[in-house]
Amino acid sequence: MARSTQAQKAQRVRAAQELLARGTSMVEAAVALSRDFGLSRRQAYRYLEEAHAVASPPVVAEASVTITLKIPSNIVRELRAYSAISGLTMSEIVRRAISAFLSAARGHG
């Protein structure tokens, strides 16, 4: 069986928190999580315990799609240098840049 991704874990913890917030008993919540996510009852209880332990709901990340871009080599060098200095991945830098560009474009649209 494959390990859960971070996004799947966050989604399951969030679902567990929602069940607990509605006053669902641990037993009923475990049954619901098992059914909804195809988990063992034991794993469902682990998600419920984690949901009970954390103060705020985890952020559920949106799925990523891989794309290929052709970028001039001088920009790639600058991107790599900035990545090393900032501690951000090149993907995160490009994602933020595209997001900022699209936000600005919508404002002028």
Contacts in CASP RR format, 6 or more apart in sequence:
PFRMAT RR
TARGET T0000
AUTHOR 0000-0000-0000
METHOD contacts of the structure
MODEL  1
MARSTQAQKAQRVRAAQELLARGTSMVEAAVALSRDFGLSRRQAYRYLEE
AHAVASPPVVAEASVTITLKIPSNIVRELRAYSAISGLTMSEIVRRAISA
FLSAARGHG
4 12 0 8 1.000
6 61 0 8 1.000
7 60 0 8 1.000
7 61 0 8 1.000
7 63 0 8 1.000
9 47 0 8 1.000
9 58 0 8 1.000
10 58 0 8 1.000
10 59 0 8 1.000
10 60 0 8 1.000
10 61 0 8 1.000
11 60 0 8 1.000
12 33 0 8 1.000
12 37 0 8 1.000
12 39 0 8 1.000
12 47 0 8 1.000
13 47 0 8 1.000
13 50 0 8 1.000
13 51 0 8 1.000
13 54 0 8 1.000
13 57 0 8 1.000
13 58 0 8 1.000
14 51 0 8 1.000
14 57 0 8 1.000
14 58 0 8 1.000
14 60 0 8 1.000
15 33 0 8 1.000
15 36 0 8 1.000
15 37 0 8 1.000
15 47 0 8 1.000
16 29 0 8 1.000
16 33 0 8 1.000
16 44 0 8 1.000
16 47 0 8 1.000
16 48 0 8 1.000
16 50 0 8 1.000
16 51 0 8 1.000
17 51 0 8 1.000
17 54 0 8 1.000
17 57 0 8 1.000
19 28 0 8 1.000
19 29 0 8 1.000
19 32 0 8 1.000
19 33 0 8 1.000
19 48 0 8 1.000
20 29 0 8 1.000
20 48 0 8 1.000
20 51 0 8 1.000
20 52 0 8 1.000
24 32 0 8 1.000
26 45 0 8 1.000
26 48 0 8 1.000
29 44 0 8 1.000
29 48 0 8 1.000
30 41 0 8 1.000
30 44 0 8 1.000
30 45 0 8 1.000
30 48 0 8 1.000
31 41 0 8 1.000
31 44 0 8 1.000
33 39 0 8 1.000
33 44 0 8 1.000
33 47 0 8 1.000
33 48 0 8 1.000
34 40 0 8 1.000
34 41 0 8 1.000
34 43 0 8 1.000
34 44 0 8 1.000
37 44 0 8 1.000
39 47 0 8 1.000
69 94 0 8 1.000
71 79 0 8 1.000
79 90 0 8 1.000
79 93 0 8 1.000
79 94 0 8 1.000
80 90 0 8 1.000
82 88 0 8 1.000
82 93 0 8 1.000
83 89 0 8 1.000
83 90 0 8 1.000
83 93 0 8 1.000
86 93 0 8 1.000
88 96 0 8 1.000
END
